[in-house]
Amino acid sequence: MIMADDKKKPAAAPKKKEKKAGPKAYKPGKSCPKCGAGYRLAEHKDRRACGRCGYFEKK
C-alpha cells in the first residue's frame, strides 16, 4: 500500500550556470606605491584606491 508521503517528487530542472569572464576581461592595473607590486589600485569613476592601506589618487 502506497502512503501519500511515499510519492516521489518531480525532478527539478538543472540551473543554468553563468559564464565567467575570460582572459580578455583582465586589465593589469596600477599597483599601490605604499603596499608594493602585489596590491593593485581599484579603478573608480573619479579615483584609484587601495583597499589595503587606504591610499587613493584622483584621476
KOLTI-687161 format. One record per atom (N, C-alpha, C): residue number from 1; residue in one letter; atom name; x, y, z. Coordinates in steps of 0.2 Angstrom, whole numbers. Example, Ala and Ser with C-alpha at 12.3 -4.5 7.8 and 13.67 -1.06 7.14 Angstrom:
<pts>
+-------+-------+------+-------+-------+-------+
| vexza | torti | doba |     u |     v |     w |
+-------+-------+------+-------+-------+-------+
|     1 |     A |    N |    66 |   -28 |    39 |
|     1 |     A |   CA |    62 |   -22 |    39 |
|     1 |     A |    C |    66 |   -16 |    39 |
|     2 |     S |    N |    64 |   -11 |    35 |
|     2 |     S |   CA |    68 |    -5 |    36 |
|     2 |     S |    C |    64 |     0 |    39 |
+-------+-------+------+-------+-------+-------+
</pts>
This chain:
<pts>
+-------+-------+------+-------+-------+-------+
| vexza | torti | doba |     u |     v |     w |
+-------+-------+------+-------+-------+-------+
|     1 |     M |    N |     4 |    -6 |     0 |
|     1 |     M |   CA |     0 |     0 |     0 |
|     1 |     M |    C |     4 |     6 |     0 |
|     2 |     I |    N |     3 |    11 |    -4 |
|     2 |     I |   CA |     7 |    17 |    -5 |
|     2 |     I |    C |     4 |    23 |    -1 |
|     3 |     M |    N |     8 |    26 |     3 |
|     3 |     M |   CA |     6 |    31 |     8 |
|     3 |     M |    C |     7 |    38 |     4 |
|     4 |     A |    N |     4 |    43 |     6 |
|     4 |     A |   CA |     4 |    49 |     2 |
|     4 |     A |    C |    11 |    52 |     3 |
|     5 |     D |    N |    15 |    51 |     8 |
|     5 |     D |   CA |    22 |    53 |     9 |
|     5 |     D |    C |    27 |    50 |     5 |
|     6 |     D |    N |    25 |    44 |     3 |
|     6 |     D |   CA |    30 |    40 |    -1 |
|     6 |     D |    C |    30 |    41 |    -8 |
|     7 |     K |    N |    26 |    46 |   -11 |
|     7 |     K |   CA |    26 |    48 |   -18 |
|     7 |     K |    C |    33 |    52 |   -19 |
|     8 |     K |    N |    35 |    50 |   -25 |
|     8 |     K |   CA |    41 |    54 |   -27 |
|     8 |     K |    C |    40 |    61 |   -30 |
|     9 |     K |    N |    44 |    65 |   -28 |
|     9 |     K |   CA |    43 |    72 |   -31 |
|     9 |     K |    C |    46 |    73 |   -38 |
|    10 |     P |    N |    44 |    77 |   -42 |
|    10 |     P |   CA |    46 |    78 |   -49 |
|    10 |     P |    C |    53 |    81 |   -48 |
|    11 |     A |    N |    58 |    79 |   -53 |
|    11 |     A |   CA |    65 |    81 |   -53 |
|    11 |     A |    C |    65 |    88 |   -55 |
|    12 |     A |    N |    69 |    93 |   -52 |
|    12 |     A |   CA |    69 |   100 |   -54 |
|    12 |     A |    C |    74 |   100 |   -60 |
|    13 |     A |    N |    72 |   105 |   -64 |
|    13 |     A |   CA |    77 |   106 |   -70 |
|    13 |     A |    C |    83 |   109 |   -67 |
|    14 |     P |    N |    89 |   107 |   -70 |
|    14 |     P |   CA |    96 |   110 |   -68 |
|    14 |     P |    C |    96 |   117 |   -70 |
|    15 |     K |    N |    99 |   121 |   -65 |
|    15 |     K |   CA |   100 |   128 |   -66 |
|    15 |     K |    C |   106 |   130 |   -71 |
|    16 |     K |    N |   105 |   135 |   -74 |
|    16 |     K |   CA |   110 |   137 |   -79 |
|    16 |     K |    C |   115 |   141 |   -76 |
|    17 |     K |    N |   121 |   139 |   -78 |
|    17 |     K |   CA |   127 |   142 |   -75 |
|    17 |     K |    C |   129 |   149 |   -79 |
|    18 |     E |    N |   131 |   154 |   -75 |
|    18 |     E |   CA |   133 |   160 |   -78 |
|    18 |     E |    C |   140 |   159 |   -81 |
|    19 |     K |    N |   142 |   162 |   -86 |
|    19 |     K |   CA |   148 |   162 |   -89 |
|    19 |     K |    C |   153 |   167 |   -86 |
|    20 |     K |    N |   159 |   164 |   -84 |
|    20 |     K |   CA |   164 |   169 |   -81 |
|    20 |     K |    C |   168 |   172 |   -86 |
|    21 |     A |    N |   170 |   178 |   -84 |
|    21 |     A |   CA |   174 |   182 |   -89 |
|    21 |     A |    C |   181 |   179 |   -90 |
|    22 |     G |    N |   183 |   179 |   -97 |
|    22 |     G |   CA |   189 |   176 |   -99 |
|    22 |     G |    C |   195 |   180 |   -98 |
|    23 |     P |    N |   200 |   178 |  -101 |
|    23 |     P |   CA |   206 |   182 |  -101 |
|    23 |     P |    C |   206 |   189 |  -104 |
|    24 |     K |    N |   201 |   190 |  -109 |
|    24 |     K |   CA |   200 |   196 |  -112 |
|    24 |     K |    C |   198 |   202 |  -107 |
|    25 |     A |    N |   195 |   200 |  -102 |
|    25 |     A |   CA |   192 |   205 |   -97 |
|    25 |     A |    C |   197 |   207 |   -92 |
|    26 |     Y |    N |   203 |   204 |   -92 |
|    26 |     Y |   CA |   208 |   206 |   -87 |
|    26 |     Y |    C |   212 |   212 |   -90 |
|    27 |     K |    N |   213 |   217 |   -86 |
|    27 |     K |   CA |   217 |   223 |   -87 |
|    27 |     K |    C |   222 |   224 |   -82 |
|    28 |     P |    N |   228 |   223 |   -83 |
|    28 |     P |   CA |   233 |   225 |   -77 |
|    28 |     P |    C |   232 |   232 |   -75 |
|    29 |     G |    N |   231 |   233 |   -69 |
|    29 |     G |   CA |   230 |   240 |   -66 |
|    29 |     G |    C |   237 |   242 |   -63 |
|    30 |     K |    N |   236 |   248 |   -60 |
|    30 |     K |   CA |   242 |   252 |   -57 |
|    30 |     K |    C |   243 |   249 |   -50 |
|    31 |     S |    N |   249 |   247 |   -48 |
|    31 |     S |   CA |   250 |   245 |   -41 |
|    31 |     S |    C |   251 |   250 |   -36 |
|    32 |     C |    N |   249 |   249 |   -30 |
|    32 |     C |   CA |   249 |   253 |   -25 |
|    32 |     C |    C |   257 |   255 |   -23 |
|    33 |     P |    N |   258 |   262 |   -23 |
|    33 |     P |   CA |   265 |   264 |   -21 |
|    33 |     P |    C |   267 |   262 |   -14 |
|    34 |     K |    N |   262 |   262 |    -9 |
|    34 |     K |   CA |   264 |   261 |    -2 |
|    34 |     K |    C |   265 |   253 |    -1 |
|    35 |     C |    N |   260 |   249 |    -4 |
|    35 |     C |   CA |   260 |   242 |    -2 |
|    35 |     C |    C |   265 |   238 |    -6 |
|    36 |     G |    N |   266 |   240 |   -13 |
|    36 |     G |   CA |   270 |   236 |   -17 |
|    36 |     G |    C |   267 |   233 |   -23 |
|    37 |     A |    N |   271 |   229 |   -27 |
|    37 |     A |   CA |   268 |   227 |   -33 |
|    37 |     A |    C |   263 |   222 |   -33 |
|    38 |     G |    N |   262 |   219 |   -27 |
|    38 |     G |   CA |   257 |   213 |   -26 |
|    38 |     G |    C |   250 |   216 |   -25 |
|    39 |     Y |    N |   249 |   223 |   -24 |
|    39 |     Y |   CA |   242 |   226 |   -22 |
|    39 |     Y |    C |   241 |   231 |   -28 |
|    40 |     R |    N |   235 |   230 |   -31 |
|    40 |     R |   CA |   233 |   234 |   -36 |
|    40 |     R |    C |   228 |   239 |   -34 |
|    41 |     L |    N |   227 |   245 |   -37 |
|    41 |     L |   CA |   223 |   250 |   -35 |
|    41 |     L |    C |   216 |   249 |   -39 |
|    42 |     A |    N |   211 |   250 |   -35 |
|    42 |     A |   CA |   204 |   249 |   -38 |
|    42 |     A |    C |   202 |   255 |   -43 |
|    43 |     E |    N |   200 |   253 |   -48 |
|    43 |     E |   CA |   198 |   259 |   -53 |
|    43 |     E |    C |   191 |   261 |   -52 |
|    44 |     H |    N |   190 |   267 |   -50 |
|    44 |     H |   CA |   183 |   270 |   -49 |
|    44 |     H |    C |   182 |   276 |   -54 |
|    45 |     K |    N |   176 |   278 |   -54 |
|    45 |     K |   CA |   175 |   283 |   -59 |
|    45 |     K |    C |   179 |   290 |   -59 |
|    46 |     D |    N |   181 |   292 |   -53 |
|    46 |     D |   CA |   184 |   298 |   -52 |
|    46 |     D |    C |   191 |   297 |   -48 |
|    47 |     R |    N |   193 |   291 |   -46 |
|    47 |     R |   CA |   199 |   290 |   -42 |
|    47 |     R |    C |   201 |   283 |   -43 |
|    48 |     R |    N |   207 |   282 |   -41 |
|    48 |     R |   CA |   210 |   275 |   -40 |
|    48 |     R |    C |   211 |   274 |   -32 |
|    49 |     A |    N |   210 |   268 |   -29 |
|    49 |     A |   CA |   210 |   267 |   -22 |
|    49 |     A |    C |   213 |   260 |   -20 |
|    50 |     C |    N |   217 |   260 |   -15 |
|    50 |     C |   CA |   220 |   254 |   -12 |
|    50 |     C |    C |   215 |   252 |    -7 |
|    51 |     G |    N |   213 |   246 |    -7 |
|    51 |     G |   CA |   208 |   243 |    -1 |
|    51 |     G |    C |   212 |   241 |     5 |
|    52 |     R |    N |   219 |   240 |     4 |
|    52 |     R |   CA |   223 |   238 |    10 |
|    52 |     R |    C |   225 |   243 |    14 |
|    53 |     C |    N |   228 |   249 |    12 |
|    53 |     C |   CA |   230 |   254 |    16 |
|    53 |     C |    C |   226 |   261 |    15 |
|    54 |     G |    N |   222 |   261 |    11 |
|    54 |     G |   CA |   218 |   267 |    10 |
|    54 |     G |    C |   220 |   272 |     6 |
|    55 |     Y |    N |   226 |   271 |     2 |
|    55 |     Y |   CA |   229 |   276 |    -2 |
|    55 |     Y |    C |   224 |   277 |    -8 |
|    56 |     F |    N |   224 |   284 |   -10 |
|    56 |     F |   CA |   220 |   285 |   -16 |
|    56 |     F |    C |   223 |   291 |   -20 |
|    57 |     E |    N |   221 |   291 |   -26 |
|    57 |     E |   CA |   224 |   296 |   -31 |
|    57 |     E |    C |   218 |   298 |   -35 |
|    58 |     K |    N |   217 |   305 |   -37 |
|    58 |     K |   CA |   212 |   307 |   -41 |
|    58 |     K |    C |   214 |   306 |   -48 |
|    59 |     K |    N |   209 |   305 |   -53 |
|    59 |     K |   CA |   211 |   304 |   -60 |
|    59 |     K |    C |   211 |   311 |   -63 |
+-------+-------+------+-------+-------+-------+
</pts>
